[in-house]
Amino acid sequence: MSLLSFVLKRIGRGLLTIWFAVTVTFLMLRLLPGDPAIAIASTNMTPAIRAELLRTYGLDQPLPVQYVKYLGQLLQGNLGISFSQNIPVTDSLMEMLPWTLLLVGASLVVTVLLGIPLGVAAAARAGGVLDRLVQVVAVTGQSLFVPSVGILLLYVFGLQLGWFPIGGAYTDGTYGGAWYVSVISHLVLPSLSLVLVQLGSYVLTVRSTLIEALGEDYVTLAHANGLPGRRVLWKHALRNALLPTTTLIGLQICLYLVGGVILIETVYAYPGIGRGIYDAVIRLDFPLLQGAFLLLAAVVVVVNMITDVVYGLLDPRVKVGS
């Protein structure tokens, strides 16, 4: 299968996945208890005002009619107006998305930079003290719950020691270089919370796959040809060990973009999409929730597609689309 055919096939699957996510989200939101009119106006409204609000936003129509109209608006690029913010959903998402990408990107980079060397060190000394220590730390990290880690770091390093801010994305009133310093300082604790929970998976994956690779015939042949052990380890064995790690990176991006980020942004009041979803659920802001989940579904589809392509580039034996 050619690369073009593979990409087109994956795009088709991706669009189907996005449609399914949009449909499930649309139906689930309508099953939530509560009155969306309260999110639009207030609890102090007459029945006539409530009925007018529902009519204005099309919430008084039968569910199938609402669904068809919503799909029609999506095809036109219209995500609607946020009930709680009274601004286009697209504008609201574009304000929140950079903060979420910054948080996910920073935590991912740190996790990979730490996870791969630790996994290699453990595999190179399999059965030794370092290997056992790394495994204990990695398994412990995997068992941690993201909000628990976030609250602990917030209490120790934010409240008790005062080393880092306890919430938000930057300090109001800062400009220029001071603003960037403020952004980084606010980013440390949320990203560290994600790193501590994700790191164990990378370390254990690299360790196990590298130990397996070191037992392959081509590694034995490389040693027999007199290649230095470090070169064999890092250039030959590690390349094959990185294949499952590539898949893991894609899965972790999707997992923490959808789940972990919502929790950690809520703990730190970080103004990303995760925090926006939390606030939208509280306020029954249907348009904002639908737009946020549509965006997350699209990101998941794109990340999975990129992961498949990178996997094929790392291992020429894997045919694209197989």
Rosetta silent file (secondary structure, phi, psi, omega in degrees, C-alpha in Angstrom):
SEQUENCE: MSLLSFVLKRIGRGLLTIWFAVTVTFLMLRLLPGDPAIAIASTNMTPAIRAELLRTYGLDQPLPVQYVKYLGQLLQGNLGISFSQNIPVTDSLMEMLPWTLLLVGASLVVTVLLGIPLGVAAAARAGGVLDRLVQVVAVTGQSLFVPSVGILLLYVFGLQLGWFPIGGAYTDGTYGGAWYVSVISHLVLPSLSLVLVQLGSYVLTVRSTLIEALGEDYVTLAHANGLPGRRVLWKHALRNALLPTTTLIGLQICLYLVGGVILIETVYAYPGIGRGIYDAVIRLDFPLLQGAFLLLAAVVVVVNMITDVVYGLLDPRVKVGS
SCORE:     score description
SCORE:     0.000 S_00000001
   1 L     0.000  130.726 -179.147    0.000    0.000    0.000 S_00000001
   2 L   -71.942  162.805  179.866    1.390    3.406   -0.999 S_00000001
   3 H   -62.325  -39.042 -179.654    1.867    6.197    1.494 S_00000001
   4 H   -64.097  -44.082  179.125   -0.898    8.232   -0.163 S_00000001
   5 H   -63.245  -39.760  179.354   -3.374    5.352    0.041 S_00000001
   6 H   -62.508  -45.907 -178.802   -2.418    4.768    3.662 S_00000001
   7 H   -63.984  -43.401  179.843   -2.937    8.428    4.574 S_00000001
   8 H   -63.888  -38.643  178.601   -6.283    8.590    2.763 S_00000001
   9 H   -65.046  -42.539  179.406   -7.437    5.414    4.494 S_00000001
  10 H   -68.840  -35.243  176.355   -6.449    6.755    7.883 S_00000001
  11 H   -62.394  -42.170  178.129   -8.140   10.081    7.171 S_00000001
  12 H   -61.444  -45.023  177.102  -11.342    8.197    6.377 S_00000001
  13 H   -63.881  -38.167 -179.653  -11.091    6.234    9.633 S_00000001
  14 H   -64.429  -43.335  178.481  -10.277    9.424   11.480 S_00000001
  15 H   -63.057  -37.891  177.170  -13.343   11.226   10.151 S_00000001
  16 H   -65.047  -41.180  178.260  -15.494    8.261   11.162 S_00000001
  17 H   -63.262  -43.702  179.637  -13.962    8.331   14.635 S_00000001
  18 H   -63.324  -43.019  178.050  -14.568   12.067   14.961 S_00000001
  19 H   -59.843  -42.723  179.361  -18.198   11.650   13.840 S_00000001
  20 H   -63.414  -43.647  179.692  -18.718    8.919   16.424 S_00000001
  21 H   -63.486  -41.565  178.827  -17.151   11.063   19.172 S_00000001
  22 H   -62.572  -42.975 -178.108  -19.289   14.052   18.164 S_00000001
  23 H   -66.150  -46.879 -179.994  -22.461   11.953   18.197 S_00000001
  24 H   -62.138  -43.517  179.760  -21.761   10.332   21.573 S_00000001
  25 H   -62.214  -44.345  179.956  -20.850   13.698   23.105 S_00000001
  26 H   -58.102  -45.925 -177.221  -23.994   15.329   21.714 S_00000001
  27 H   -72.164  -40.713 -177.821  -26.256   12.638   23.153 S_00000001
  28 H   -65.024  -38.779 -178.346  -24.495   12.336   26.518 S_00000001
  29 H   -64.977  -34.647  179.403  -24.653   16.066   27.186 S_00000001
  30 H   -72.113  -14.220  178.799  -28.399   16.086   26.657 S_00000001
  31 L   -91.578   -7.821  179.901  -28.715   13.385   29.326 S_00000001
  32 L   -65.776  140.026  176.260  -26.962   15.458   31.988 S_00000001
  33 L   -70.744  149.997  178.815  -29.247   16.601   34.815 S_00000001
  34 L   121.770  172.144 -176.690  -29.896   20.310   35.078 S_00000001
  35 L  -115.961  111.766  179.970  -31.358   23.162   33.092 S_00000001
  36 H   -61.477  -22.205  178.985  -29.135   24.695   30.366 S_00000001
  37 H   -63.232  -30.040  178.369  -31.209   27.865   30.528 S_00000001
  38 H   -65.518  -37.040  178.121  -29.667   28.565   33.936 S_00000001
  39 H   -67.281  -31.708 -179.108  -26.216   28.565   32.346 S_00000001
  40 H   -77.420  -41.754 -176.889  -27.414   31.034   29.742 S_00000001
  41 L  -119.396 -102.333 -178.771  -29.211   33.372   32.136 S_00000001
  42 L  -160.644  176.134  178.676  -29.793   32.758   35.850 S_00000001
  43 L   -73.850  -22.827 -178.066  -31.981   30.889   38.299 S_00000001
  44 L   -93.450   80.541  178.846  -34.219   33.971   38.674 S_00000001
  45 L  -142.851  150.022  179.350  -36.158   33.896   35.432 S_00000001
  46 L   -78.819  158.427  176.316  -39.785   33.584   34.515 S_00000001
  47 H   -55.427  -34.225 -179.631  -41.074   30.566   32.552 S_00000001
  48 H   -66.465  -42.819  178.676  -41.594   32.852   29.573 S_00000001
  49 H   -65.219  -42.333  179.082  -37.946   33.995   29.597 S_00000001
  50 H   -59.595  -47.005 -179.445  -36.744   30.408   29.975 S_00000001
  51 H   -61.487  -38.383  179.687  -38.874   29.261   27.034 S_00000001
  52 H   -67.123  -40.130  178.222  -37.549   32.134   24.899 S_00000001
  53 H   -62.964  -46.706  179.618  -33.937   31.280   25.750 S_00000001
  54 H   -61.969  -37.684  178.623  -34.421   27.618   24.859 S_00000001
  55 H   -67.803  -40.869 -179.152  -36.089   28.633   21.594 S_00000001
  56 H   -60.862  -41.035 -178.297  -33.276   31.066   20.732 S_00000001
  57 L   -93.327    6.747  176.311  -30.615   28.389   21.153 S_00000001
  58 L    73.423   15.002 -177.362  -32.719   25.655   19.547 S_00000001
  59 L   -83.620   -4.337  178.760  -32.921   23.610   22.741 S_00000001
  60 L   -90.747   -7.127 -176.945  -36.708   23.409   22.586 S_00000001
  61 L   -85.585  160.118  177.655  -36.653   21.334   19.405 S_00000001
  62 L   -57.807  151.776 -175.577  -36.701   17.515   19.250 S_00000001
  63 H   -57.457  -45.280  178.460  -33.338   15.836   19.728 S_00000001
  64 H   -58.700  -38.083  179.353  -33.006   14.562   16.131 S_00000001
  65 H   -65.660  -43.918  177.209  -33.658   18.076   14.814 S_00000001
  66 H   -59.261  -41.297 -177.288  -31.020   19.522   17.154 S_00000001
  67 H   -65.224  -46.442 -179.506  -28.536   16.845   16.034 S_00000001
  68 H   -62.979  -43.010  178.704  -29.046   17.473   12.322 S_00000001
  69 H   -64.073  -38.129  179.635  -28.716   21.237   12.783 S_00000001
  70 H   -64.425  -44.039  178.106  -25.565   20.752   14.867 S_00000001
  71 H   -62.933  -38.416  177.947  -23.944   18.614   12.167 S_00000001
  72 H   -62.791  -39.810  177.458  -24.896   21.215    9.576 S_00000001
  73 H   -66.589  -37.926  179.048  -23.224   23.942   11.622 S_00000001
  74 H   -61.926  -42.440  179.757  -20.099   21.795   12.020 S_00000001
  75 H   -63.009  -22.901  176.892  -19.806   21.363    8.255 S_00000001
  76 L   -92.931    1.960 -179.502  -19.824   25.170    8.013 S_00000001
  77 L    79.173   15.528 -178.744  -17.123   25.480   10.680 S_00000001
  78 L  -101.605  114.605  179.140  -19.543   26.947   13.210 S_00000001
  79 L   -94.356    1.710  177.226  -19.160   25.515   16.736 S_00000001
  80 L    92.866 -174.345 -179.493  -21.818   27.780   18.198 S_00000001
  81 E  -110.391  132.783  177.952  -21.831   30.343   20.985 S_00000001
  82 L   -65.539  129.889  178.831  -20.699   29.485   24.512 S_00000001
  83 L   -62.559  -46.810 -171.975  -23.596   29.679   26.950 S_00000001
  84 L   -80.261  -30.189 -176.260  -21.477   30.805   29.890 S_00000001
  85 L  -101.857  -18.049  179.845  -19.039   33.135   28.081 S_00000001
  86 L    58.511   37.358  175.169  -21.346   34.444   25.347 S_00000001
  87 L  -133.931  160.885  177.858  -18.546   34.319   22.773 S_00000001
  88 E   -56.367  138.911 -179.484  -17.946   31.967   19.820 S_00000001
  89 H   -59.619  -37.045  179.658  -16.770   28.542   20.974 S_00000001
  90 H   -59.026  -43.701  179.340  -13.919   28.695   18.453 S_00000001
  91 H   -63.505  -41.523 -179.741  -12.544   31.858   20.069 S_00000001
  92 H   -64.016  -43.520 -179.268  -12.772   30.314   23.535 S_00000001
  93 H   -66.437  -38.355 -179.389  -10.976   27.130   22.445 S_00000001
  94 H   -68.288  -24.203  174.902   -8.221   29.064   20.694 S_00000001
  95 H   -75.177  -34.119 -176.167   -7.558   30.952   23.926 S_00000001
  96 H   -88.367  -31.591 -173.223   -7.259   27.717   25.928 S_00000001
  97 H   -58.014  -45.206 -179.262   -5.516   25.428   23.418 S_00000001
  98 H   -57.774  -36.158 -179.459   -2.007   26.997   23.566 S_00000001
  99 H   -68.184  -39.687  178.050   -1.850   26.505   27.333 S_00000001
 100 H   -67.346  -42.141  178.594   -2.823   22.838   27.067 S_00000001
 101 H   -63.126  -38.887  177.754   -0.321   22.237   24.254 S_00000001
 102 H   -62.909  -44.422 -179.210    2.386   23.917   26.320 S_00000001
 103 H   -65.944  -48.058 -179.728    1.609   21.741   29.346 S_00000001
 104 H   -65.498  -43.553 -179.463    1.398   18.479   27.393 S_00000001
 105 H   -63.291  -44.449 -179.802    4.457   19.298   25.289 S_00000001
 106 H   -63.478  -45.292 -179.127    6.644   20.256   28.254 S_00000001
 107 H   -66.567  -36.474 -179.995    5.715   17.161   30.253 S_00000001
 108 H   -67.582  -44.605 -179.823    6.223   14.899   27.231 S_00000001
 109 H   -60.872  -47.111 -179.715    9.668   16.294   26.388 S_00000001
 110 H   -64.136  -40.624 -179.268   10.887   15.943   29.979 S_00000001
 111 H   -63.366  -44.633 -179.674    9.424   12.440   30.267 S_00000001
 112 H   -67.046  -42.928 -178.993   11.116   11.212   27.086 S_00000001
 113 H   -64.381  -30.036  177.185   14.457   12.835   27.940 S_00000001
 114 H   -89.911  -39.570 -172.582   14.438   11.130   31.345 S_00000001
 115 H   -67.961  -42.845 -177.636   12.660    7.884   30.477 S_00000001
 116 H   -66.326  -50.572  178.025   14.858    6.683   27.619 S_00000001
 117 H   -60.994  -39.097  178.484   18.243    7.098   29.407 S_00000001
 118 H   -65.461  -40.438  177.551   16.867    5.537   32.607 S_00000001
 119 H   -65.084  -40.220  178.235   15.445    2.600   30.652 S_00000001
 120 H   -65.300  -43.949  179.840   18.744    2.119   28.811 S_00000001
 121 H   -61.790  -40.423  179.604   20.733    2.277   32.077 S_00000001
 122 H   -67.395  -41.805 -178.667   18.444   -0.318   33.680 S_00000001
 123 H   -68.848  -36.489 -179.341   18.627   -2.661   30.670 S_00000001
 124 H   -67.328  -23.211  179.314   22.410   -2.357   30.407 S_00000001
 125 L  -123.572   45.624 -176.471   22.701   -3.501   34.028 S_00000001
 126 L   -56.790  129.825  179.760   19.774   -5.926   34.087 S_00000001
 127 L    89.957  -10.391 -178.558   19.491   -7.663   37.429 S_00000001
 128 L   -84.719 -176.908 -178.283   21.813   -5.216   39.156 S_00000001
 129 H   -64.940  -44.107 -179.316   21.145   -2.753   41.939 S_00000001
 130 H   -62.524  -41.914 -179.941   20.458    0.139   39.559 S_00000001
 131 H   -61.449  -46.275 -179.523   18.029   -1.977   37.557 S_00000001
 132 H   -65.769  -38.650  179.205   16.057   -3.014   40.621 S_00000001
 133 H   -64.777  -44.159  179.518   15.998    0.544   41.955 S_00000001
 134 H   -62.899  -40.556  179.660   14.762    1.933   38.629 S_00000001
 135 H   -64.546  -42.245  179.590   12.025   -0.709   38.456 S_00000001
 136 H   -61.777  -46.210 -179.363   10.807    0.056   41.972 S_00000001
 137 H   -65.081  -40.599 -178.403   10.646    3.791   41.258 S_00000001
 138 H   -66.285  -45.736  179.558    8.979    3.227   37.884 S_00000001
 139 H   -64.163  -39.121  177.543    6.288    0.895   39.219 S_00000001
 140 H   -61.716  -42.755  178.866    5.632    3.288   42.101 S_00000001
 141 H   -63.083  -38.130  179.718    5.187    6.152   39.644 S_00000001
 142 H   -64.786  -28.041 -177.053    2.737    4.136   37.559 S_00000001
 143 L   -84.506   -5.335 -177.982    0.547    3.545   40.602 S_00000001
 144 L   -77.034  149.916  177.431    0.218    7.256   41.387 S_00000001
 145 L  -101.681  128.323 -172.455   -3.004    9.172   40.743 S_00000001
 146 H   -52.399  -50.784 -179.904   -2.505   12.432   38.866 S_00000001
 147 H   -62.349  -35.175  179.265   -4.645   14.683   41.113 S_00000001
 148 H   -63.767  -43.282  177.323   -3.046   13.212   44.257 S_00000001
 149 H   -63.787  -43.283 -179.622    0.427   13.975   42.929 S_00000001
 150 H   -61.657  -43.853  179.697   -0.675   17.455   41.895 S_00000001
 151 H   -65.847  -40.218  179.419   -2.165   18.250   45.295 S_00000001
 152 H   -63.214  -48.071  178.550    0.935   16.928   47.094 S_00000001
 153 H   -63.517  -38.794  178.833    3.324   19.010   44.973 S_00000001
 154 H   -61.670  -42.807 -178.333    1.040   22.007   45.318 S_00000001
 155 H   -69.901  -45.376 -174.799    1.029   21.717   49.101 S_00000001
 156 H   -73.971  -55.803 -171.923    4.759   21.074   49.557 S_00000001
 157 H   -90.016  -17.298  178.926    6.383   23.287   46.919 S_00000001
 158 H   -97.348  -53.511 -175.864    3.639   25.858   46.543 S_00000001
 159 H   -84.439  -48.967 -174.736    2.097   26.434   49.963 S_00000001
 160 H   -76.297  -53.410 -177.465    4.763   25.261   52.404 S_00000001
 161 L   -87.324  -26.138  178.977    8.030   26.157   50.654 S_00000001
 162 L    68.837   24.913 -178.264    6.628   28.861   48.382 S_00000001
 163 L   -76.175  -32.733 -175.464    9.011   27.964   45.560 S_00000001
 164 L  -132.412  156.462  177.214    6.381   27.965   42.813 S_00000001
 165 L   -63.225  155.547 -175.740    2.978   29.605   42.193 S_00000001
 166 L  -100.659    0.750  179.421   -0.047   27.607   43.301 S_00000001
 167 L  -176.950  164.788  179.804   -2.347   28.319   40.360 S_00000001
 168 L    83.724 -175.931 -179.001   -2.940   30.004   37.045 S_00000001
 169 L  -114.056  -17.312  177.899   -0.630   30.256   34.048 S_00000001
 170 L  -166.727  166.369 -179.960    1.141   33.559   34.743 S_00000001
 171 L   -90.816  127.224  178.896    1.179   36.481   37.144 S_00000001
 172 L   -60.497  142.019  177.324   -1.020   39.415   36.182 S_00000001
 173 L    89.566    2.665  177.877    0.836   42.630   35.491 S_00000001
 174 L   -96.222  144.827 -177.929    4.032   40.997   34.181 S_00000001
 175 L  -140.022  159.871  175.479    5.410   41.933   30.769 S_00000001
 176 L    62.491 -136.227 -178.634    8.344   41.088   28.532 S_00000001
 177 H   -62.455  -34.733  179.607   10.948   38.770   29.990 S_00000001
 178 H   -63.510  -32.082  178.890    9.254   38.749   33.389 S_00000001
 179 H   -67.012  -42.452  179.446    6.111   37.343   31.739 S_00000001
 180 H   -65.236  -40.150  177.074    8.012   34.404   30.237 S_00000001
 181 H   -62.303  -40.334  178.901    9.652   33.682   33.585 S_00000001
 182 H   -63.787  -42.259  179.458    6.220   33.768   35.198 S_00000001
 183 H   -61.803  -43.601 -179.393    4.814   31.347   32.598 S_00000001
 184 H   -65.656  -43.090 -178.791    7.658   28.878   33.188 S_00000001
 185 H   -65.125  -35.799  177.108    7.346   29.065   36.966 S_00000001
 186 H   -72.730  -22.424 -177.033    3.591   28.422   36.761 S_00000001
 187 H   -82.622  -23.454 -170.774    4.251   25.508   34.388 S_00000001
 188 H   -58.070  -55.924 -174.321    6.697   23.610   36.616 S_00000001
 189 H   -67.166  -45.101  176.936    4.342   21.957   39.102 S_00000001
 190 H   -60.453  -43.900 -179.181    1.565   20.928   36.655 S_00000001
 191 H   -69.563  -36.982  177.924    4.044   19.460   34.173 S_00000001
 192 H   -63.496  -35.789  177.355    6.046   17.756   36.932 S_00000001
 193 H   -60.416  -43.851  178.475    2.845   16.103   38.146 S_00000001
 194 H   -68.905  -38.902 -179.948    2.302   14.581   34.706 S_00000001
 195 H   -61.284  -45.853 -177.376    5.970   13.586   34.369 S_00000001
 196 H   -61.168  -32.777 -179.415    5.984   11.666   37.661 S_00000001
 197 H   -83.595  -34.945 -177.250    2.974    9.615   36.586 S_00000001
 198 H   -81.169  -29.903 -167.714    4.050    9.030   32.959 S_00000001
 199 H   -57.451  -40.937 -176.798    7.753    8.353   33.506 S_00000001
 200 H   -57.751  -39.331 -179.204    7.394    4.794   34.795 S_00000001
 201 H   -63.040  -42.694  179.799    5.715    3.591   31.592 S_00000001
 202 H   -66.410  -45.579 -177.941    8.542    4.895   29.412 S_00000001
 203 H   -60.834  -49.080 -176.921   11.285    3.502   31.630 S_00000001
 204 H   -67.955  -36.187  179.081    9.771    0.015   31.861 S_00000001
 205 H   -66.547  -48.398  178.933    8.925   -0.116   28.141 S_00000001
 206 H   -62.497  -42.480 -179.189   12.426    0.895   27.052 S_00000001
 207 H   -60.665  -50.622 -175.517   14.006   -1.487   29.584 S_00000001
 208 H   -67.263  -43.378 -179.245   12.007   -4.555   28.583 S_00000001
 209 H   -70.774  -31.669  178.961   12.253   -4.024   24.824 S_00000001
 210 H   -72.395  -39.330  176.588   15.973   -3.218   25.022 S_00000001
 211 H   -60.717  -41.172  177.868   16.725   -6.347   27.057 S_00000001
 212 H   -65.276  -41.724 -179.724   14.903   -8.356   24.397 S_00000001
 213 H   -65.561  -35.819 -179.076   16.797   -6.590   21.605 S_00000001
 214 H   -66.151  -17.653  178.097   20.150   -7.229   23.282 S_00000001
 215 L   -92.943    0.995 -179.044   19.484  -10.976   22.984 S_00000001
 216 L   -76.516  160.411 -176.303   18.924  -10.875   19.215 S_00000001
 217 H   -64.911  -36.885 -176.805   21.361  -12.409   16.739 S_00000001
 218 H   -66.554  -27.727  175.650   22.274   -9.108   15.085 S_00000001
 219 H   -71.638  -42.148  176.762   23.508   -7.780   18.444 S_00000001
 220 H   -60.665  -41.276  179.224   25.626  -10.898   18.957 S_00000001
 221 H   -64.903  -39.583  179.627   27.015  -10.449   15.445 S_00000001
 222 H   -63.250  -40.319  176.906   27.813   -6.796   16.125 S_00000001
 223 H   -65.672  -39.313 -179.013   29.768   -7.780   19.235 S_00000001
 224 H   -65.790  -28.682  178.324   31.561  -10.514   17.271 S_00000001
 225 L   -81.298    1.760  175.382   32.647   -7.936   14.699 S_00000001
 226 L    86.245   14.299  177.794   34.351   -5.987   17.444 S_00000001
 227 L   -69.751  142.022  178.887   31.981   -3.041   17.690 S_00000001
 228 L   -58.926  144.449 -177.953   32.170   -1.190   21.019 S_00000001
 229 H   -59.399  -38.824 -179.816   29.462   -2.213   23.482 S_00000001
 230 H   -64.605  -38.653  179.842   28.201    1.350   23.876 S_00000001
 231 H   -68.020  -41.479  177.922   27.781    1.705   20.107 S_00000001
 232 H   -61.605  -41.508 -177.803   25.929   -1.594   19.858 S_00000001
 233 H   -65.540  -51.451 -171.541   23.681   -0.579   22.717 S_00000001
 234 H   -84.393  -33.076 -174.630   22.782    2.920   21.560 S_00000001
 235 H   -93.568  -36.510 -174.180   22.920    2.621   17.768 S_00000001
 236 H  -100.319  -57.953 -174.949   21.720   -0.909   17.038 S_00000001
 237 H   -69.883  -40.771 -175.278   19.695   -2.320   19.935 S_00000001
 238 H   -65.139  -30.038 -178.607   18.059    0.930   21.050 S_00000001
 239 H   -61.511  -44.342  177.458   16.621    1.622   17.594 S_00000001
 240 H   -70.355  -33.079  179.983   14.447   -1.491   17.758 S_00000001
 241 H   -68.486  -22.986 -178.305   13.641   -0.814   21.412 S_00000001
 242 H   -78.849  -12.783 -179.095   12.273    2.606   20.460 S_00000001
 243 H   -61.383  -53.389  176.077    9.536    1.133   18.262 S_00000001
 244 H   -63.737  -30.071  179.368    7.149    0.297   21.143 S_00000001
 245 H   -65.899  -35.994  176.939    8.183    3.562   22.804 S_00000001
 246 H   -61.154  -44.804  176.643    7.004    5.482   19.744 S_00000001
 247 H   -62.656  -40.387 -179.566    3.586    3.871   20.061 S_00000001
 248 H   -62.569  -39.901  179.497    3.608    4.603   23.792 S_00000001
 249 H   -59.974  -45.334  178.258    4.314    8.290   23.172 S_00000001
 250 H   -61.675  -42.511  179.169    1.263    8.519   20.920 S_00000001
 251 H   -65.497  -40.494 -178.926   -0.908    6.722   23.465 S_00000001
 252 H   -67.136  -37.745  177.092    0.343    8.881   26.331 S_00000001
 253 H   -60.168  -46.718 -179.344   -0.375   12.080   24.418 S_00000001
 254 H   -65.642  -43.513 -177.002   -3.935   10.926   23.808 S_00000001
 255 H   -63.327  -49.004 -175.545   -4.408    9.622   27.349 S_00000001
 256 H   -81.601  -19.695  174.159   -3.156   12.697   29.146 S_00000001
 257 H   -70.524  -37.074 -177.090   -4.682   15.127   26.666 S_00000001
 258 H   -88.788  -40.722 -173.652   -8.118   13.668   27.337 S_00000001
 259 H  -105.659  -62.858 -173.299   -7.816   12.544   30.950 S_00000001
 260 H   -62.108  -37.604 -177.669   -4.791   13.674   32.899 S_00000001
 261 H   -67.243  -37.642  178.209   -4.792   17.241   31.646 S_00000001
 262 H   -60.115  -43.032 -178.030   -8.418   17.765   32.679 S_00000001
 263 H   -69.958  -47.229 -173.578   -7.576   16.650   36.209 S_00000001
 264 H   -73.711  -34.303  177.095   -4.269   18.468   36.604 S_00000001
 265 H   -68.555  -30.088  176.434   -5.504   21.721   35.032 S_00000001
 266 H   -69.693  -42.082  179.713   -8.412   21.658   37.458 S_00000001
 267 H   -61.260  -42.951 -175.146   -6.085   21.176   40.446 S_00000001
 268 L   -98.281    7.766 -177.891   -3.854   24.079   39.417 S_00000001
 269 L    50.442   41.120 -178.905   -6.597   26.273   37.887 S_00000001
 270 L   -82.184  128.321 -168.607   -4.518   26.184   34.697 S_00000001
 271 L   -79.243   48.022  178.153   -6.452   27.949   31.892 S_00000001
 272 L   -99.213 -169.584 -177.654   -6.283   25.150   29.348 S_00000001
 273 H   -66.438  -34.755  178.740   -8.912   23.026   27.653 S_00000001
 274 H   -59.872  -46.028  176.755   -9.047   20.627   30.607 S_00000001
 275 H   -65.357  -37.921  178.528  -10.044   23.414   32.970 S_00000001
 276 H   -63.391  -39.033  177.821  -12.461   24.721   30.358 S_00000001
 277 H   -64.420  -42.887  178.893  -14.164   21.315   30.132 S_00000001
 278 H   -59.615  -48.169 -179.877  -14.503   21.177   33.919 S_00000001
 279 H   -64.648  -37.578 -178.681  -16.080   24.630   34.047 S_00000001
 280 H   -67.729  -34.374  176.909  -18.344   23.841   31.089 S_00000001
 281 H   -65.375  -44.279  179.978  -19.668   20.695   32.799 S_00000001
 282 H   -60.939  -36.718 -174.557  -20.484   22.683   35.937 S_00000001
 283 H   -97.837    4.159 -178.443  -22.300   25.323   33.871 S_00000001
 284 L    54.078   43.272 -179.480  -23.960   22.924   31.388 S_00000001
 285 L   -86.714   84.259 -175.578  -22.293   24.805   28.550 S_00000001
 286 H   -55.608  -50.939 -177.147  -23.235   22.395   25.737 S_00000001
 287 H   -59.678  -42.061 -179.339  -21.586   24.239   22.825 S_00000001
 288 H   -66.757  -41.563  177.817  -18.257   24.633   24.619 S_00000001
 289 H   -63.357  -45.159  179.392  -18.203   20.981   25.713 S_00000001
 290 H   -61.784  -42.184  179.023  -19.073   19.779   22.217 S_00000001
 291 H   -66.263  -40.296 -179.306  -16.364   21.960   20.699 S_00000001
 292 H   -64.935  -45.310 -179.409  -13.747   20.867   23.239 S_00000001
 293 H   -70.314  -32.086  174.223  -14.390   17.165   22.732 S_00000001
 294 H   -63.368  -43.727  178.977  -14.441   17.620   18.963 S_00000001
 295 H   -63.539  -44.233  179.676  -11.024   19.293   19.157 S_00000001
 296 H   -63.883  -40.373  178.189   -9.639   16.556   21.418 S_00000001
 297 H   -62.593  -40.991  178.930  -10.964   13.838   19.105 S_00000001
 298 H   -64.271  -41.553  178.987   -9.303   15.517   16.127 S_00000001
 299 H   -63.970  -42.363  179.566   -5.980   15.762   17.984 S_00000001
 300 H   -61.184  -43.630  179.615   -6.155   12.081   18.978 S_00000001
 301 H   -62.543  -45.463 -178.981   -6.785   11.051   15.374 S_00000001
 302 H   -65.124  -42.525  179.934   -3.890   13.164   14.058 S_00000001
 303 H   -62.690  -43.469  178.643   -1.496   11.920   16.755 S_00000001
 304 H   -62.674  -38.421  178.655   -2.343    8.287   16.009 S_00000001
 305 H   -65.890  -44.504  178.492   -1.775    8.860   12.306 S_00000001
 306 H   -62.741  -39.607  179.220    1.605   10.493   12.916 S_00000001
 307 H   -60.557  -42.960  179.621    2.563    7.640   15.259 S_00000001
 308 H   -62.794  -42.077 -179.314    1.838    5.044   12.568 S_00000001
 309 H   -66.322  -45.185  179.911    3.931    6.915   10.003 S_00000001
 310 H   -63.311  -38.887  178.517    6.873    7.386   12.377 S_00000001
 311 H   -58.643  -44.206  179.166    6.719    3.705   13.340 S_00000001
 312 H   -66.739  -33.461  178.515    7.080    2.745    9.686 S_00000001
 313 H   -71.684  -34.815  179.085    9.998    5.143    9.200 S_00000001
 314 H   -70.507  -32.934 -178.027   11.846    3.757   12.232 S_00000001
 315 L  -125.814   97.966 -178.403   11.453    0.179   11.053 S_00000001
 316 L   -60.047  -19.805  179.663   11.674   -0.230    7.248 S_00000001
 317 L   -70.229  -20.559  179.635   10.500   -3.835    7.653 S_00000001
 318 L   -87.150  118.410  179.526    7.055   -2.539    8.623 S_00000001
 319 L   -77.805  137.486  179.760    5.059   -1.759    5.512 S_00000001
 320 L   -60.736  128.578  177.789    3.009    1.382    5.616 S_00000001
 321 L    89.323   -3.452  178.994   -0.602    0.519    6.201 S_00000001
 322 L   -79.674    0.000    0.000    0.027   -3.053    7.331 S_00000001
